Each structure stands twice: as structure tokens, then as C-alpha cells.
Amino acid sequence: MRKIFLSLMLLFAMGASASTMGNPMPDNPLLTIRDTPGLCAIFRTWGFIGDSLCSGEMESRDANGKRGYHDMYEYSWGQFLCRACGAEGENFSRGGQTAQGWIADDSKRGWAYCKMNPKQAYIIAMGVNDFSRRRKNQLECGNLDTDVDLKDYNNNAPTYAGYMAGIVQRLQSIQPRAKIFVVTRPREGKGHNDYEGFNEVARGLAKKFKNVYVIDLYKHAQIYDSDFRDRYYVGGHLNAMGYEYTARMFMTYIDWIIRNNYEDFKEVAFIGTKLHYTTNEELKRNKQ
């Protein structure tokens, strides 16, 4: 009986492996949210760039109705992700941050400190406060085709597109082979599409720059409706359960990205080094 059980378990494992190693992955990467990191765990160092929702910010309200906002980084989805993967990661983020603000930030939560601590992989989750600025006519969304100077990011236009591209360019200047994952804003209700211009910038970054990928919550995550908020929010920010759930979404999505792009991730272990496996084709070209 034991042999039969072990044989069935082996067949199940082989089937599971075949479903991810040889066969196409599902079109929706978040069809099933996994509890394990999968191939997301191949990265050993992470950097997380964003605003309060990237910083594990918790919202309190006292007996007089006064609200408080507290960046509790140990509860951020980035730190939940690192603990699940057994990796190290730093939050280059803070409550109220914007794309422009991050570039100018000379604290340990902005570019000034980030540039001294290169990582293998980054997740950029920005846009909430930038969108507030846009609604006040203080910021334009912009266009990646016209607002980005690929030779010098200091010349980028002062738009959301220009600033977001500038973040990617800065990260690639300190770690050229780093893998960068940019997050879109999720849907907050049926027909809610206010962030679409900003989301298109995130998607466009993956087309414009090598080694950039999109975690498209708008297209693939569940709607952040009243039921979702009742469970995973306190006030206007995620609670501990919400940040943990977000970490599992990101790990599931990144695992899906890797399994759909194996060739791109073969040399993850060499990121940050001068090592490279020269292919036969490259050897032939070098001899010509």
C-alpha cells in the first residue's frame, strides 16, 4: 500500500512539474494565488521602491478621530516576500512618496541611499500620490516616447512618464542586469479606470527597457471592492493581512513571469558580478 501511495505521489509531482516546465502557463498569472514563492526565490537581494502601500503603512485613529500614519516596514509586502523566499531586501520607500520625490530623496528611503546598495531585483509600486498631484494639475502623465532621454535621464521631462523612466534608468545605471518589476494600480470598482494613463506608463516601461517586467494588477488581480477592503484594509491603507496577501500575489506573478521567460533568468546568479556564460553563438561571433 505504501509503494502504491509513493508511486501516486511521484506521478502527481511529475504532472505538476510538466504543467510548469513544458506546457504553457495559464493566461492569468493570478488565477491561483500560491502560498509558496516558487521561482521568485531565485533572487537573493531585493529593493522595494514606492509609497505608503510599499512601506507597510498602518493607519490609526484615536478616540478624538485624529488619524495617524505609521510606516511599519516589517509588515510591508516586500518584507513578507523576503521572509518567504529567505532573501534580503530593503524598502527604499516611505509614506507620501512620489516618483519625482523618490529621485530627489536624500534619505535612506530614496535614490541617494539606493544607489549605494545595488540589488539583484527591484519592485516599483508607485503612483497613488502622483495621481493626487495630477488631479490637482500639478503633474502631467506624459508619454514615454517623447519624455525620455535614453542617453541622460537628467534630461527626462518633468512628467510621471519621465520620472518613472528615470527611476528605471537610475537602477540600471548601478545594476545593469537587475530584473525590475513595475506594478500597475488595481481596479477599485467596476468601470473604475482613473489610473489607466499611469498604468500604461508602467506597461510601456517593459517595452522600452530591457529586463523590465509588468505585474499587471489592473488586468489580473481581483477588484479591490468593498468586500476586499473590509477584509484587507484599515482606513485607507492595507492591514497586516492585506500586505501579506499582496506579497503572495507578487510572488505568484513573478514566478509566472519567470516560467514564461526562462531564457531571461538563466543568469540571475551572476547579477552584480562580471560573470557570464558565453554561448556557442557568441563564441562564433567573437571569432569573426
QUICOR-V559401 format. One record per helix or strand of 2 or more residues. SS is the DSSP state (H for helix, E for strand). FROM is the first residue (numbers start at 0). TO is the last residue. If there is no record, write none. Layout:
ss=<SS	SS>
from=<FROM	FROM>
to=<TO	TO>
This chain:
ss=<H	H	E	H	E	E	H	H	E	H	H	E	H	H	H	E	H	E	H	H	E	E	H	H	H	H>
from=<1	37	44	51	56	66	72	76	87	98	110	120	127	152	159	178	195	211	216	225	232	236	239	261	267	279>
to=<20	41	49	53	60	70	74	84	92	103	113	124	134	154	173	182	207	214	219	231	233	237	258	264	269	286>
